[in-house]
Each structure stands twice: as C-alpha cells, then as structure tokens.
Amino acid sequence: MGDALLRDLTDDEARRALVCKWGSVDPDVLPAWVAEMDYALAPPVVAAVTAAVAAGMTGYPRFERGGALGEAYAAFARRHYGHQVDPGQVLPVVDVTSGVRLLLDVLSDPGPMVMPLPAYHPQLDIAQVTGRRRVDLVVDPDAARAELDLDRLDALLAAGARTLLLTQPHNPWGRAFSRAELEGVRDVVVRHGARVISDEIHAPLVLPGAEHVPYLSLDGTAEHAVAVVAASKAFNTAGLRCAQIVTADPATLERLLRAPMARNDSWSPLGVVAAVAAYTDGDPWLAALVDRLAAQRELLTALLAEHLPEARMRPLEATYLAWLDLRAYGYADPAARVLERGRVKTAPGHHYHPGLTGHLRLNIATSPQRLTEIVRRMADALVTEPEPAPR
Ligand SMILES: Cc1ncc(COP(=O)(O)O)c(C=O)c1O
C-alpha cells in the first residue's frame, strides 16, 4: 500500500485548491481548522470529473433514486462494512447537512431533537430551522472516553424528544462507536418510538484499530432510522455538492420521495460523477490516505508528548480531527491564542460545545512537516508566555 498514491499539496497548490481552508487565512498562517485535507485529489476522481466537464455535464442532475450512484454506494458499503444496502434506497441530496435537515423536516415528529455535544457546529441550529428545539446530550470534558450517556438519552426521550442526531464516526469526538454501544442506542430509541438520523459522513475515515458499524446494519433499525453518507469528506470533494440519503424501509423511502422538490436543494451532476468514481475506483487511494492519517495520529501523539505534555487528547479512532483539551495551559480560548501568537488556525472548542473553555480541534490531514511545525508553534504560543490565571 504505502503512501505513494497520496501526494501532499505544496503551499501554493493548497492556496489555489482549498479556497476556504487556505484561501481565507493570512499568508503567514498555517491552516488546521475546517475539515479539508492538504492532499491532491484521488486520480480516478480527477479523471472522471475532468471528463464530465469536458463533455459539458454542467446542467441539472438526473432526478432519480438508485442509479449508478446507488449501485456504487451499495458496492462500497458491502466491501468496506459488510453492509447490504438496496441501491434503490439510495437518494442523492446536495450535502449531508441538508440531508439531515430534510430528514428532520419530512420524517420526524415535531418534538425536540437530541444533539450529543460537542457537535459539528453548523448542525447546532438545525433543529431550530426545522421548528424544533435542540436538547443536548453532553459529554463530560473530564471523561477519559467520550461515550453516549444512554440513561440521559432515555430521560430526554422520556421527556418528549423525538429524534436523535447520531454522528458516527463522531466529529469532534473522534469516536467510532462499537456495535454494542449502537445496540444500546437502538434499544433506548425503540423503547420510546423515536427516530435516529445517522450522519455517517466520516465512515470511510475509520483508522486502524476501530471499525465502522453502519447504524442501519443493526437489526431493528430500518423503521426508525435513516443514514446520510457521502464520499465528500474522505475524498475532499465537498464543493462538488452531492451526498446520499440511505433508507432501509420502503415506507420511509416513499415519504421522502413524496416530499416537495422545494424542500431539497438539488445536487450537482459533477458531485454524482465524483462520488461514483470515489466509491468504485477509490479504494487504493483511500487505503493510502488511511495509512497516512494513522501515521499522522502517531506523529501527533509524539509531538504532544514532547511539546505540549499537559495536553489531553482522547484516542482518535476515526476522522482526521483531533480534539485537544488544553485547559492545563490556562487559556479560555486556546485557538485564539494559537492564532494570534502562533499563526496557526485551529477550530475553537466552544464552537462545538457552547460555553466550553480550554479546548480546540486540530486538523491533522496535512504533511508530517506541517503538522510538526503546527504543534511547535502551538507550544510556543501556549507554553512560553503563560498568563497567570485562567479567565
Ligand atoms: C459530522 C459532519 N457532518 C457533516 C459535515 C458537513 O458535510 P456537508 O458539507 O456535506 O454538509 C461535516 C463536515 O466536516 C461533519 O463533520
């Protein structure tokens, strides 16, 4: 396998390619914030999208379920997770967040939505925009392992919440939940007749030592759960605009197909092409990526031990987003300090968990050289001039 398939972008290339991550920071800032990777695209994706643009495929997409996209995702799910998906139950949607919103809107009862916190922050308001209330299932920042508190989930559902937004693997917890944990979730949800929306965008990014168990692969989930998946996070193609909703129950599918078109922002045909290429021909590149991310995880552990020994990092089982507890260094907002003094842009912890101090999320999907420089600069900012007391 090895790394040969994976090519690091140079700084100039990254600035041109990643207009959000690199293009919106000052030239002296190393960006390690938004979830994009500093690697050249997978060659099969480039070839397929280039050919589609050359052929003029820039009109509306085909409005169909299943099709080549459904077949490609079903084959990927079978190979990677041993999960049998009916290709006809795969529906395109513009992105994962819109998919979650659509599912809440169309399928969920009006009651509150349970949101495990910390959470992917653009989804913090998703319950409200569908006219629902968000109720939080908070992970104790002192817990050695981030786990879903099933007793609390039980209490929230008993108090009237109707939907759980499950993110798995979890950003920013870095967790890939085990089958037993997910079965525990299922049992609580079924007891209350509630629904699950399972955001599985990070599923291809499970690192060695963990596995991804699709929620819909568990017995007894088809009638209450829908997954939203995408190739876009693992293959850096978010700008091509295509995610997929996966259902496992004909009645649920029917309700989604009857939803008015105005409810769904339509996806791009180029996103469909990219997803089909990634799912069908992307395995070797994905394997090289996962190898690299596993090596970056190891490197980060070593760098933290050397430069920021008081940092606490929960085990990173999946994703390339490390959740760092830096409370020991005394800054309420370490991301602000690291940006100002270290010229490294990370993601502030309080964006993911309003009110939480002392945490940040670090994106490690870059070169080993950049990661080394990032941690060195973070340490310079946090360690050399400590302020006397936490704010
Ligand atoms: C858990 C999770 N869901 C959704 C998204 C965003 O996906 P999309 O751009 O397809 O809405 C991200 C982005 O990092 C994420 O971490």
The ligand as an ORCA input file, in Angstrom:
! r2SCAN-3c Opt
* xyz 0 1
  C     -20.259     15.207     11.179
  C     -20.294     16.057      9.972
  N     -21.418     16.138      9.252
  C     -21.498     16.899      8.146
  C     -20.401     17.619      7.715
  C     -20.525     18.503      6.512
  O     -20.972     17.829      5.454
  P     -21.665     18.601      4.271
  O     -20.691     19.638      3.806
  O     -21.901     17.526      3.268
  O     -22.912     19.193      4.825
  C     -19.204     17.547      8.408
  C     -18.037     18.307      7.936
  O     -16.961     18.194      8.418
  C     -19.161     16.769      9.571
  O     -18.045     16.671     10.292
*
